[in-house]
Amino acid sequence: MIEIPARQGRTARLARGQAVRVINTYGQQVVDTWAFSGADIGEFMSMEHTRIAIGRIIPAVGDPLVTNRRRPILFVEEDTSGGVHDTLVAACDRWRYELLGCRGYHDNCADNLAAALAALALTPPATPPPLNLFMNIPVIDGNRIDVRPPVSTPGSYVTLRAAMDCVVAFSACPQDMVPVNGAAMTPTAAHFDIIGEPCAAPAASVAAAMKV
């Protein structure tokens, strides 16, 4: 089990057919999640492309997470967290905290992604909008959004299966100014496990998984 320290980021390489299990160790921690093609970092998991592919704003078990080239990169294989995640909100960054009134530097997910990829000598072309695992951002009246504490419980997890060789990146979100990480607004560590040996693609065919 690999720790994602509170307020920091980590990366891992997945071969096609391997899976990563992202564990909400203490139950209220959002984990910003990205995936980049192992062959070309310019191809990455895209929330706007995924939403139209699956026909909804929150992915569920069995759904593909697709890239900016509309190819599945990960599949959602398991979810014991309550199924509440976010695909709408950008990764927090220095400007987000400045708007919230922070003076001076504040740890943030955008910088965590850049630092984690730099450890692999990789530089993303930009900061893609992440899959915000465990983040609770309900859409109200079909238009407005709210920020609420996660519904996930300690030890709950999401398992993502790789549809191609890829690099996955995670940030244990440092947000401590709104209740993204629970009413206590105290970021904590999370963990992940790499599961399985490289093998064939997931059993569900790409064509069957795609809904649009």
Backbone as CSV, one residue per row, in Angstrom:
resi,resn,N_x,N_y,N_z,CA_x,CA_y,CA_z,C_x,C_y,C_z
1,MET,0.847,-1.188,0.000,0.000,0.000,0.000,0.884,1.240,0.000
2,ILE,0.550,2.178,-0.859,1.349,3.390,-1.034,0.572,4.575,-0.468
3,GLU,1.230,5.366,0.352,0.571,6.515,0.958,0.584,7.712,0.011
4,ILE,-0.540,8.404,-0.039,-0.598,9.750,-0.604,-0.657,10.684,0.601
5,PRO,0.441,11.261,1.007,0.432,12.069,2.229,-0.552,13.222,2.132
6,ALA,-1.090,13.613,3.254,-1.997,14.754,3.284,-1.364,15.947,2.587
7,ARG,-2.131,16.563,1.687,-1.731,17.782,0.993,-0.688,17.561,-0.094
8,GLN,-0.374,16.307,-0.432,0.664,16.015,-1.413,0.124,15.150,-2.552
9,GLY,0.979,14.922,-3.559,0.620,14.117,-4.709,1.562,12.946,-4.906
10,ARG,1.086,11.927,-5.608,1.881,10.746,-5.936,1.468,10.234,-7.312
11,THR,2.359,9.494,-7.961,2.071,8.894,-9.261,2.410,7.416,-9.245
12,ALA,1.917,6.699,-10.256,2.266,5.297,-10.464,2.061,4.974,-11.935
13,ARG,2.777,3.983,-12.412,2.586,3.494,-13.777,1.715,2.244,-13.734
14,LEU,0.740,2.169,-14.637,-0.109,0.988,-14.774,0.068,0.419,-16.166
15,ALA,0.253,-0.899,-16.251,0.214,-1.576,-17.535,-1.234,-1.936,-17.856
16,ARG,-1.528,-2.056,-19.117,-2.873,-2.430,-19.538,-3.312,-3.697,-18.808
17,GLY,-4.482,-3.643,-18.191,-5.015,-4.785,-17.454,-4.758,-4.720,-15.960
18,GLN,-3.789,-3.935,-15.527,-3.597,-3.746,-14.095,-4.653,-2.789,-13.554
19,ALA,-4.789,-2.767,-12.241,-5.760,-1.873,-11.611,-5.104,-1.128,-10.467
20,VAL,-5.711,0.000,-10.118,-5.293,0.746,-8.940,-6.516,0.909,-8.045
21,ARG,-6.347,0.613,-6.784,-7.407,0.776,-5.791,-7.084,2.000,-4.949
22,VAL,-7.937,3.008,-5.010,-7.726,4.260,-4.294,-8.566,4.204,-3.021
23,ILE,-7.896,4.302,-1.877,-8.522,4.036,-0.585,-8.676,5.343,0.196
24,ASN,-9.903,5.610,0.618,-10.168,6.781,1.455,-9.931,6.368,2.903
25,THR,-8.695,6.397,3.309,-8.252,5.784,4.560,-9.037,6.287,5.768
26,TYR,-9.228,7.587,5.849,-9.889,8.174,7.018,-11.325,8.608,6.731
27,GLY,-11.757,8.468,5.476,-13.166,8.577,5.162,-13.666,9.875,4.593
28,GLN,-12.941,10.961,4.741,-13.464,12.261,4.314,-12.500,13.010,3.392
29,GLN,-11.582,12.282,2.779,-10.538,12.927,1.994,-10.807,12.809,0.499
30,VAL,-10.863,13.931,-0.172,-10.966,13.943,-1.635,-9.606,13.617,-2.239
31,VAL,-9.620,12.801,-3.289,-8.401,12.457,-4.010,-8.582,12.855,-5.470
32,ASP,-7.951,13.948,-5.866,-7.947,14.335,-7.275,-7.169,13.284,-8.054
33,THR,-7.730,12.829,-9.178,-7.174,11.690,-9.902,-7.050,12.020,-11.388
34,TRP,-5.879,11.743,-11.939,-5.608,11.936,-13.362,-5.026,10.659,-13.950
35,ALA,-5.122,10.527,-15.271,-4.455,9.435,-15.980,-3.966,9.963,-17.324
36,PHE,-2.755,9.571,-17.687,-2.122,9.992,-18.937,-1.669,8.753,-19.689
37,SER,-1.827,8.769,-20.997,-1.352,7.657,-21.811,0.136,7.438,-21.582
38,GLY,0.532,6.163,-21.435,1.947,5.853,-21.265,2.757,6.132,-22.509
39,ALA,2.091,6.202,-23.656,2.796,6.430,-24.914,2.899,7.904,-25.275
40,ASP,1.974,8.734,-24.743,1.925,10.139,-25.145,1.191,10.918,-24.055
41,ILE,1.923,11.714,-23.289,1.300,12.441,-22.183,0.306,13.486,-22.679
42,GLY,0.326,13.766,-23.979,-0.660,14.670,-24.549,-2.048,14.059,-24.649
43,GLU,-2.149,12.750,-24.428,-3.448,12.085,-24.342,-3.721,11.780,-22.877
44,PHE,-4.834,12.281,-22.372,-5.091,12.174,-20.937,-6.582,11.969,-20.682
45,MET,-6.889,11.411,-19.516,-8.272,11.230,-19.105,-8.971,12.584,-19.063
46,SER,-10.130,12.653,-19.730,-10.833,13.919,-19.886,-12.237,13.796,-19.329
47,MET,-12.573,14.667,-18.396,-13.901,14.627,-17.799,-14.978,15.062,-18.789
48,GLU,-14.714,16.082,-19.612,-15.747,16.510,-20.551,-16.035,15.447,-21.599
49,HIS,-15.005,14.718,-22.019,-15.225,13.628,-22.968,-15.887,12.430,-22.293
50,THR,-15.543,12.201,-21.038,-16.156,11.081,-20.311,-17.632,11.309,-20.061
51,ARG,-18.016,12.523,-19.718,-19.431,12.781,-19.426,-20.326,12.452,-20.615
52,ILE,-19.915,12.826,-21.820,-20.752,12.517,-22.980,-20.677,11.032,-23.312
53,ALA,-19.542,10.401,-23.033,-19.399,8.972,-23.326,-20.309,8.121,-22.455
54,ILE,-20.477,8.509,-21.182,-21.277,7.690,-20.267,-22.687,8.227,-20.086
55,GLY,-22.937,9.454,-20.515,-24.266,10.024,-20.452,-24.687,10.507,-19.083
56,ARG,-23.744,10.774,-18.206,-24.057,11.322,-16.881,-22.812,12.010,-16.317
57,ILE,-22.975,12.659,-15.170,-21.858,13.455,-14.643,-21.054,12.718,-13.581
58,ILE,-21.548,11.597,-13.077,-20.789,10.813,-12.100,-20.616,9.401,-12.641
59,PRO,-19.385,8.966,-12.877,-19.180,7.603,-13.375,-19.531,6.564,-12.325
60,ALA,-19.971,5.413,-12.805,-20.371,4.311,-11.937,-19.619,3.050,-12.341
61,VAL,-19.755,2.009,-11.533,-19.089,0.734,-11.822,-19.465,0.269,-13.219
62,GLY,-18.445,-0.116,-13.982,-18.633,-0.563,-15.351,-18.396,0.504,-16.393
63,ASP,-18.335,1.772,-15.972,-18.167,2.862,-16.923,-16.719,3.021,-17.354
64,PRO,-16.505,3.395,-18.628,-15.165,3.786,-19.055,-14.901,5.246,-18.709
65,LEU,-13.654,5.550,-18.425,-13.175,6.927,-18.309,-12.315,7.152,-19.545
66,VAL,-12.712,8.107,-20.384,-12.094,8.211,-21.697,-11.167,9.415,-21.775
67,THR,-10.326,9.393,-22.798,-9.322,10.439,-22.980,-9.853,11.566,-23.865
68,ASN,-9.016,12.575,-24.022,-9.323,13.671,-24.936,-9.321,13.219,-26.389
69,ARG,-8.932,11.968,-26.633,-9.067,11.369,-27.969,-10.172,10.311,-27.985
70,ARG,-11.010,10.340,-26.941,-12.225,9.521,-26.822,-11.935,8.022,-26.774
71,ARG,-10.807,7.656,-26.207,-10.473,6.245,-26.013,-10.509,5.922,-24.532
72,PRO,-11.066,4.772,-24.132,-11.017,4.393,-22.714,-9.572,4.271,-22.231
73,ILE,-9.310,4.879,-21.085,-7.999,4.746,-20.455,-8.114,3.977,-19.148
74,LEU,-9.232,4.156,-18.432,-9.524,3.418,-17.206,-10.985,2.984,-17.237
75,PHE,-11.287,1.910,-16.505,-12.658,1.500,-16.250,-12.900,1.520,-14.741
76,VAL,-14.093,1.928,-14.338,-14.472,1.854,-12.928,-14.889,0.415,-12.639
77,GLU,-14.117,-0.277,-11.825,-14.359,-1.695,-11.575,-15.086,-1.951,-10.251
78,GLU,-14.752,-1.181,-9.210,-15.385,-1.342,-7.900,-15.557,0.033,-7.269
79,ASP,-16.593,0.155,-6.432,-16.788,1.392,-5.686,-17.552,1.068,-4.409
80,THR,-16.877,1.158,-3.276,-17.525,0.896,-1.983,-17.759,2.182,-1.200
81,SER,-17.587,3.330,-1.864,-17.567,4.620,-1.162,-18.911,5.322,-1.114
82,GLY,-19.930,4.754,-1.749,-21.213,5.438,-1.836,-21.485,6.024,-3.201
83,GLY,-20.487,6.000,-4.085,-20.693,6.397,-5.473,-20.810,7.879,-5.721
84,VAL,-20.402,8.713,-4.760,-20.485,10.168,-4.939,-19.094,10.711,-5.250
85,HIS,-18.935,11.177,-6.490,-17.661,11.729,-6.953,-17.981,12.965,-7.813
86,ASP,-16.946,13.667,-8.240,-17.170,14.902,-8.997,-16.347,14.909,-10.272
87,THR,-16.989,15.349,-11.381,-16.274,15.533,-12.645,-16.380,16.965,-13.146
88,LEU,-16.915,17.882,-12.325,-17.195,19.243,-12.778,-16.141,20.264,-12.367
89,VAL,-15.532,20.075,-11.213,-14.721,21.128,-10.592,-13.235,20.947,-10.933
90,ALA,-12.609,22.051,-11.300,-11.176,22.037,-11.609,-10.356,21.756,-10.361
91,ALA,-9.133,21.286,-10.571,-8.204,21.115,-9.460,-7.956,22.451,-8.785
92,CYS,-7.850,22.439,-7.459,-7.522,23.681,-6.755,-6.118,24.138,-7.146
93,ASP,-5.919,25.441,-7.124,-4.638,26.032,-7.508,-4.416,27.302,-6.688
94,ARG,-3.290,27.952,-6.912,-2.940,29.119,-6.099,-4.003,30.204,-6.206
95,TRP,-4.617,30.349,-7.402,-5.598,31.410,-7.609,-6.901,31.107,-6.874
96,ARG,-7.244,29.823,-6.769,-8.444,29.449,-6.008,-8.289,29.894,-4.554
97,TYR,-7.128,29.647,-3.965,-6.928,30.012,-2.564,-6.814,31.520,-2.376
98,GLU,-6.241,32.210,-3.360,-6.214,33.664,-3.277,-7.626,34.235,-3.268
99,LEU,-8.520,33.673,-4.114,-9.907,34.132,-4.152,-10.628,33.841,-2.836
100,LEU,-10.193,32.785,-2.136,-10.790,32.449,-0.844,-10.191,33.264,0.299
101,GLY,-9.207,34.110,-0.015,-8.649,34.993,1.000,-7.311,34.568,1.566
102,CYS,-6.713,33.527,0.989,-5.416,33.067,1.503,-4.322,34.046,1.106
103,ARG,-3.467,34.372,2.058,-2.299,35.206,1.794,-1.063,34.340,1.889
104,GLY,-0.233,34.394,0.879,0.930,33.524,0.836,0.607,32.207,0.160
105,TYR,1.607,31.374,0.055,1.444,30.118,-0.682,0.550,29.145,0.074
106,HIS,-0.274,28.422,-0.678,-1.109,27.348,-0.130,-0.888,26.116,-0.994
107,ASP,-0.632,24.970,-0.367,-0.550,23.729,-1.122,-1.788,23.582,-1.991
108,ASN,-1.634,23.003,-3.186,-2.782,22.865,-4.074,-2.595,21.687,-5.017
109,CYS,-3.701,21.210,-5.556,-3.676,19.989,-6.364,-2.967,20.190,-7.700
110,ALA,-3.087,21.377,-8.292,-2.405,21.619,-9.555,-0.898,21.500,-9.382
111,ASP,-0.358,22.101,-8.339,1.084,21.979,-8.081,1.460,20.560,-7.683
112,ASN,0.578,19.875,-6.952,0.853,18.484,-6.580,0.978,17.593,-7.812
113,LEU,0.102,17.817,-8.802,0.201,17.048,-10.044,1.524,17.319,-10.740
114,ALA,1.882,18.579,-10.880,3.128,18.928,-11.569,4.336,18.315,-10.867
115,ALA,4.366,18.382,-9.536,5.503,17.834,-8.786,5.563,16.313,-8.893
116,ALA,4.402,15.661,-8.829,4.385,14.201,-8.899,4.839,13.710,-10.270
117,LEU,4.405,14.385,-11.336,4.843,13.993,-12.676,6.309,14.327,-12.913
118,ALA,6.778,15.433,-12.321,8.190,15.797,-12.475,9.100,14.720,-11.908
119,ALA,8.628,13.997,-10.879,9.422,12.901,-10.317,9.628,11.788,-11.327
120,LEU,8.758,11.723,-12.353,8.912,10.750,-13.441,9.481,11.409,-14.695
121,ALA,9.977,12.631,-14.549,10.522,13.406,-15.665,9.467,13.665,-16.732
122,LEU,8.219,13.910,-16.293,7.116,14.195,-17.201,6.556,15.578,-16.912
123,THR,6.130,16.263,-17.973,5.514,17.572,-17.841,4.209,17.576,-18.613
124,PRO,3.078,17.754,-17.949,1.808,17.750,-18.678,1.665,19.009,-19.508
125,PRO,0.924,18.937,-20.615,0.731,20.132,-21.438,-0.093,21.196,-20.727
126,ALA,-0.902,20.776,-19.765,-1.732,21.674,-18.955,-2.175,20.848,-17.750
127,THR,-3.028,21.412,-16.908,-3.597,20.657,-15.790,-5.003,20.220,-16.181
128,PRO,-5.180,18.961,-16.592,-6.526,18.541,-16.984,-7.470,18.568,-15.786
129,PRO,-8.747,18.864,-16.016,-9.718,18.717,-14.928,-9.701,17.284,-14.411
130,PRO,-9.591,17.080,-13.113,-9.445,15.728,-12.570,-10.785,15.034,-12.344
131,LEU,-10.703,13.731,-12.182,-11.790,12.980,-11.560,-11.595,13.153,-10.068
132,ASN,-12.507,13.879,-9.436,-12.380,14.162,-8.009,-13.049,13.039,-7.217
133,LEU,-12.272,12.007,-6.932,-12.827,10.878,-6.194,-13.257,11.322,-4.800
134,PHE,-14.444,10.876,-4.411,-15.035,11.097,-3.085,-15.542,12.527,-2.872
135,MET,-15.430,13.379,-3.866,-15.838,14.780,-3.703,-17.339,14.902,-3.926
136,ASN,-18.015,15.644,-3.065,-19.471,15.741,-3.073,-19.890,17.147,-3.520
137,ILE,-20.161,17.270,-4.810,-20.555,18.555,-5.406,-21.909,18.349,-6.092
138,PRO,-23.005,18.389,-5.343,-24.309,18.146,-5.959,-24.736,19.287,-6.877
139,VAL,-25.459,18.915,-7.926,-26.091,19.897,-8.811,-27.507,20.124,-8.303
140,ILE,-27.833,21.368,-8.047,-29.115,21.723,-7.441,-29.980,22.437,-8.475
141,ASP,-31.220,21.993,-8.604,-32.175,22.597,-9.538,-31.657,22.582,-10.979
142,GLY,-30.802,21.599,-11.277,-30.301,21.460,-12.636,-29.338,22.529,-13.079
143,ASN,-28.894,23.394,-12.139,-28.054,24.517,-12.569,-26.971,24.876,-11.562
144,ARG,-27.325,25.066,-10.296,-26.357,25.502,-9.296,-25.620,24.302,-8.705
145,ILE,-24.404,24.537,-8.212,-23.663,23.494,-7.521,-23.399,23.918,-6.082
146,ASP,-23.196,22.920,-5.224,-22.904,23.176,-3.818,-21.652,22.383,-3.446
147,VAL,-21.045,22.757,-2.341,-19.876,22.050,-1.799,-20.294,21.420,-0.481
148,ARG,-20.261,20.079,-0.426,-20.677,19.368,0.777,-19.615,18.343,1.181
149,PRO,-19.616,17.913,2.435,-18.641,16.914,2.866,-18.830,15.592,2.117
150,PRO,-17.779,14.828,1.935,-17.898,13.519,1.301,-18.837,12.601,2.076
151,VAL,-19.430,11.647,1.346,-20.256,10.621,1.993,-19.466,9.347,2.233
152,SER,-18.237,9.292,1.753,-17.404,8.090,1.884,-17.067,7.823,3.348
153,THR,-16.768,6.566,3.644,-16.460,6.129,5.009,-15.019,5.645,5.088
154,PRO,-14.437,5.587,6.287,-13.042,5.143,6.413,-12.833,3.762,5.806
155,GLY,-11.805,3.656,4.984,-11.458,2.392,4.353,-12.210,2.095,3.079
156,SER,-13.172,2.931,2.695,-13.881,2.700,1.437,-12.938,3.016,0.274
157,TYR,-13.268,2.488,-0.904,-12.310,2.591,-2.010,-13.003,2.557,-3.361
158,VAL,-12.235,2.965,-4.378,-12.623,2.851,-5.775,-11.488,2.137,-6.493
159,THR,-11.835,1.130,-7.301,-10.845,0.402,-8.090,-11.006,0.777,-9.552
160,LEU,-9.902,1.183,-10.174,-9.874,1.596,-11.575,-8.960,0.660,-12.351
161,ARG,-9.467,0.070,-13.441,-8.716,-0.888,-14.246,-8.206,-0.205,-15.511
162,ALA,-6.930,-0.411,-15.829,-6.309,0.266,-16.965,-6.689,-0.394,-18.288
163,ALA,-7.170,0.417,-19.215,-7.486,-0.052,-20.561,-6.312,0.144,-21.510
164,MET,-5.300,0.867,-21.059,-4.064,1.048,-21.830,-2.933,1.288,-20.840
165,ASP,-1.704,1.143,-21.280,-0.579,1.522,-20.437,-0.724,3.009,-20.103
166,CYS,-0.579,3.351,-18.832,-0.817,4.745,-18.459,-0.060,5.109,-17.195
167,VAL,-0.008,6.394,-16.954,0.495,6.949,-15.701,-0.701,7.534,-14.972
168,VAL,-0.908,7.101,-13.735,-1.969,7.674,-12.918,-1.337,8.597,-11.884
169,ALA,-2.042,9.658,-11.566,-1.542,10.638,-10.595,-2.664,10.974,-9.622
170,PHE,-2.270,11.195,-8.369,-3.235,11.461,-7.309,-2.763,12.639,-6.457
171,SER,-3.730,13.406,-5.973,-3.444,14.452,-4.994,-4.424,14.314,-3.846
172,ALA,-3.909,14.179,-2.623,-4.753,14.250,-1.433,-5.057,15.728,-1.223
173,CYS,-6.224,16.140,-1.657,-6.550,17.561,-1.804,-6.249,18.359,-0.531
174,PRO,-5.533,19.482,-0.662,-5.171,20.289,0.520,-6.258,21.270,0.974
175,GLN,-7.440,21.201,0.359,-8.472,22.210,0.654,-8.844,22.208,2.135
176,ASP,-8.651,23.351,2.789,-8.973,23.487,4.211,-9.726,24.781,4.499
177,MET,-10.347,25.337,3.434,-11.075,26.593,3.597,-12.570,26.456,3.300
178,VAL,-12.966,25.360,2.687,-14.372,24.984,2.494,-14.464,23.493,2.806
179,PRO,-15.670,22.947,3.079,-15.778,21.573,3.586,-15.662,20.476,2.534
180,VAL,-14.785,20.666,1.543,-14.528,19.621,0.545,-14.064,18.335,1.224
181,ASN,-13.175,18.466,2.215,-12.624,17.316,2.922,-13.283,17.104,4.285
182,GLY,-14.585,17.339,4.341,-15.325,17.137,5.577,-15.550,18.431,6.332
183,ALA,-16.500,18.400,7.262,-16.860,19.591,8.016,-15.704,20.122,8.850
184,ALA,-14.778,19.236,9.249,-13.620,19.674,10.037,-12.611,20.438,9.194
185,MET,-12.722,20.315,7.859,-11.825,21.000,6.926,-10.357,20.724,7.250
186,THR,-10.067,19.432,7.494,-8.710,19.003,7.837,-8.261,17.933,6.855
187,PRO,-7.411,18.258,5.877,-6.939,17.257,4.921,-6.191,16.125,5.624
188,THR,-6.370,14.910,5.104,-5.704,13.734,5.653,-5.047,12.950,4.522
189,ALA,-4.286,11.958,4.892,-3.660,11.077,3.907,-4.698,10.145,3.302
190,ALA,-4.389,9.625,2.122,-5.115,8.526,1.505,-4.062,7.504,1.057
191,HIS,-4.504,6.392,0.485,-3.584,5.343,0.058,-4.044,4.744,-1.266
192,PHE,-3.128,4.078,-1.956,-3.535,3.296,-3.118,-2.704,2.024,-3.209
193,ASP,-3.299,1.022,-3.874,-2.645,-0.258,-4.146,-2.674,-0.520,-5.640
194,ILE,-1.594,-1.081,-6.180,-1.587,-1.574,-7.552,-1.945,-3.052,-7.502
195,ILE,-2.916,-3.447,-8.319,-3.474,-4.793,-8.258,-3.253,-5.510,-9.578
196,GLY,-2.710,-6.714,-9.510,-2.645,-7.586,-10.678,-1.398,-7.408,-11.517
197,GLU,-1.200,-8.381,-12.384,-0.104,-8.364,-13.335,-0.609,-7.836,-14.672
198,PRO,0.292,-7.311,-15.505,-0.143,-6.895,-16.840,-0.812,-8.050,-17.565
199,CYS,-1.928,-7.775,-18.237,-2.688,-8.833,-18.906,-3.519,-8.206,-20.004
200,ALA,-4.499,-8.939,-20.479,-5.368,-8.438,-21.523,-6.212,-7.287,-21.001
201,ALA,-6.874,-6.590,-21.906,-7.758,-5.494,-21.530,-8.928,-6.018,-20.714
202,PRO,-9.644,-5.139,-20.017,-10.805,-5.572,-19.245,-11.774,-6.374,-20.085
203,ALA,-12.496,-7.270,-19.430,-13.356,-8.206,-20.131,-14.408,-7.493,-20.986
204,ALA,-15.011,-6.420,-20.426,-16.005,-5.687,-21.207,-15.339,-5.033,-22.402
205,SER,-15.877,-5.237,-23.575,-15.272,-4.658,-24.770,-15.452,-3.156,-24.748
206,VAL,-14.554,-2.471,-25.440,-14.646,-1.022,-25.521,-15.982,-0.617,-26.150
207,ALA,-16.383,-1.306,-27.206,-17.625,-0.941,-27.889,-18.827,-1.094,-26.972
208,ALA,-18.838,-2.167,-26.174,-19.969,-2.392,-25.288,-20.008,-1.373,-24.166
209,ALA,-18.826,-0.932,-23.724,-18.762,0.002,-22.604,-19.198,1.404,-22.985
210,MET,-18.925,1.784,-24.225,-19.250,3.145,-24.655,-20.749,3.277,-24.878
211,LYS,-21.345,4.314,-24.337,-22.785,4.516,-24.435,-23.147,5.578,-25.459
212,VAL,-22.196,6.400,-25.834,-22.459,7.440,-26.824,-21.318,7.425,-27.833
